[in-house]
Amino acid sequence: MPIITLIEAIRIAMDEELARDPRVFITGEDVGKRGGVFRATQGLFEKYGPTRVVDSPLAELSIVAIGIGAALADLRPICEIQFADFIHPAFNQIVNEAAKMYYRSEGQWRVPLVIRSPYGGGIGGGLFHSQSVEAFFTHVPGLKVVIPSTPYDAKGLLKSAVRDPNPVLFFEPKKGYRAIKGEVPSDEYTVPIGPARVARQGKDLTLFAYGMMAYYAELAAEQVARQDGIDTEVIDLRTLLPLDKTAILSSIQKTGKALIVHEANLTSGYGAEIAAVLADDGFHYLDAPVKRLCGPDVPGVPFSHPMQEFFMPNPDKIAAAIRDLAAY
Amino acid sequence: MAAALPEKATLLEWYRQMVLIRRFEERSKELFHQKKIGGVYLHLYNGQEGTGVGALAALRPQDHVITAYRDHGIAIARGVDPNRIMAEMYGKSTGVSGGKGGSMHLASREHNFWGGYAIVGGHLPLAAGIALKAKYNGDDEVVLCFIGDGATNNGYFHEALNLSAVWDLPVVWLIENNLYGMGTALEDASGQTKLIKRAIAYDMKAFDPMDGQDVFEVHETVKKAVDYARKKGPVLLESMTYRFEGHGMSDKMYAARVDEMSRFKARDPITLLHDKLCELYPDIGPTLDTIDKQCEAVVTESEKYAENSPAPTFEDLTRHIYV
């Protein structure tokens, strides 16, 4: 099987879906002639032309809202928000229109829309090019929120997102675009939205993560296995909304200890939801307090390299947190 | 009839600012490639110096300036210390934003320089708000808000301009039309490519588009606009200019625009001013050479200052969250 990068997997998924379904089109800032600032759409403008890979004005509200309207009328838009930090002007349209259409119309109107957006820090992007925005949207029933961490999942989940009749927010860990590589079959496949993935089997404790932190979690788990003999199970959630509670509970039943990692800041972050699931339904399995390792509660990821490193969880910080929890 | 030319000392100051900006940007590019300026973004002002310098020369210290992410040149022209700008771009604690902001997020309250903004268009309503303060308090102040052509197509632009017109706010909206919003050409993003016509939608005062490469024309027009805004209300301006570099460091598309680039480079704002000065003052050559050298030295000093400044500490990460 070919080994490709995360961003190549994303590009291939879009390429295949554009080829498969003439209703699929892409719009966003510089997605056409330039092939996207991260090159996620490279070559697609040349292959599918300007009516299917469409450069938009610098207007995120419109990029998303045009997508919602087109999706209502049965097209299959993939809207790119160039950085997750830029999604906020479209928040109203996502929350008040996309998420509620099916419900408010008693099932008459659907919004088969995908919003793709790179998120997260660690590339020197500074305050407005590093945000992790997932928790704003996981609070909104009617949306689906997906964050892949491997090329295999990125391709399979993005194809599922395009085919999903609901609005799907598809956040991509941009630090991993080229750093994360993996085997991806050339053949057609999809990965279902919903189920989490056991990224690593273990018995001593469970690490819950997604996106870049799921990738780091596996590295950290290998590190503590090698150095300390701690056997960590890693659950890559992949889909945050709807959440795979069964996977969370079956893992905690086995290990009894939970460490949740995300780079979004701690307070009201997505980790709180996982911790609540563990408290509600997994209380009797727990042998230790549920721990969270998250970005600190500061207003953004600072530009300065040392401050960015203070901010970001990384394999070493995760390994240290694993050791602490294992010793409890 | 054109207004009388400013006096020699003023023209030399404009020349100094424009050369300093150019040298600063050229050095920044080198330092970015050397990875001394970190991160993945750097948006250079090369080519647009005539607009920034000419416009800011029309303001008084109590007036206000706000711009987008292409902000180094504006900060320099406003008198912000190049050492502290460079330190910011290095992410050092001596930077104007303590290293938290980086190149797109310069700030200097003492200069009424309300900063650079990475979120396209996001600063426009802020400019209106600052102008509201001036009107509310009856302060004799004007806000000059720089806007990229790319920002004219989002809701912030419409809402901010409309509101400023309804409330007669003392703000000069200055579109720096460099023909590209990131990599996308103006005509691929704007239904109306004559951006100055947007003023019609708000029944707003507008002047004819300026030649952004001509610092004299920019200065004269902005001065008129500032006077108008101070007395009556908002004005829309459009400066026709060009960036000699890409949108940012990752933009390689600009290099292919050879004809367009050579057309604008033939009208380099610094060369135009240099030639005009030589025409007005035939023996000024050595003075200009001295200014060139001084600017080079200022930039070198800023690099040293940034190099030798301390990195932020862990404690800095959690400072300035609440007042």
Chai-1 contact restraints between the chains, C-beta under 6 A:
chainA,res_idxA,chainB,res_idxB,connection_type,confidence,min_distance_angstrom,max_distance_angstrom,comment,restraint_id
A,D30,B,M182,contact,1.0,0.0,6.0,A-B,restraint_1
A,D30,B,G183,contact,1.0,0.0,6.0,A-B,restraint_2
A,D30,B,T184,contact,1.0,0.0,6.0,A-B,restraint_3
A,R34,B,G183,contact,1.0,0.0,6.0,A-B,restraint_4
A,R34,B,M253,contact,1.0,0.0,6.0,A-B,restraint_5
A,D55,B,T184,contact,1.0,0.0,6.0,A-B,restraint_6
A,D55,B,D188,contact,1.0,0.0,6.0,A-B,restraint_7
A,P57,B,N153,contact,1.0,0.0,6.0,A-B,restraint_8
A,P57,B,A189,contact,1.0,0.0,6.0,A-B,restraint_9
A,L58,B,V120,contact,1.0,0.0,6.0,A-B,restraint_10
A,L58,B,G150,contact,1.0,0.0,6.0,A-B,restraint_11
A,L58,B,N154,contact,1.0,0.0,6.0,A-B,restraint_12
A,L58,B,G181,contact,1.0,0.0,6.0,A-B,restraint_13
A,A59,B,N153,contact,1.0,0.0,6.0,A-B,restraint_14
A,A59,B,N154,contact,1.0,0.0,6.0,A-B,restraint_15
A,L61,B,G155,contact,1.0,0.0,6.0,A-B,restraint_16
A,I123,B,V40,contact,1.0,0.0,6.0,A-B,restraint_17
A,G124,B,G38,contact,1.0,0.0,6.0,A-B,restraint_18
A,G124,B,G39,contact,1.0,0.0,6.0,A-B,restraint_19
A,G124,B,V40,contact,1.0,0.0,6.0,A-B,restraint_20
A,G126,B,G102,contact,1.0,0.0,6.0,A-B,restraint_21
A,F128,B,A118,contact,1.0,0.0,6.0,A-B,restraint_22
A,F128,B,I119,contact,1.0,0.0,6.0,A-B,restraint_23
A,V298,B,L317,contact,1.0,0.0,6.0,A-B,restraint_24
A,V298,B,T318,contact,1.0,0.0,6.0,A-B,restraint_25
A,P302,B,K100,contact,1.0,0.0,6.0,A-B,restraint_26
A,F303,B,G91,contact,1.0,0.0,6.0,A-B,restraint_27
A,F303,B,G101,contact,1.0,0.0,6.0,A-B,restraint_28
A,F303,B,G102,contact,1.0,0.0,6.0,A-B,restraint_29
A,S304,B,G91,contact,1.0,0.0,6.0,A-B,restraint_30
A,S304,B,G99,contact,1.0,0.0,6.0,A-B,restraint_31
A,S304,B,P312,contact,1.0,0.0,6.0,A-B,restraint_32
A,H305,B,G38,contact,1.0,0.0,6.0,A-B,restraint_33
A,H305,B,G91,contact,1.0,0.0,6.0,A-B,restraint_34
A,P306,B,A311,contact,1.0,0.0,6.0,A-B,restraint_35
A,P306,B,P312,contact,1.0,0.0,6.0,A-B,restraint_36
A,M307,B,P312,contact,1.0,0.0,6.0,A-B,restraint_37
A,M307,B,L317,contact,1.0,0.0,6.0,A-B,restraint_38
A,F310,B,F314,contact,1.0,0.0,6.0,A-B,restraint_39
A,F310,B,L317,contact,1.0,0.0,6.0,A-B,restraint_40
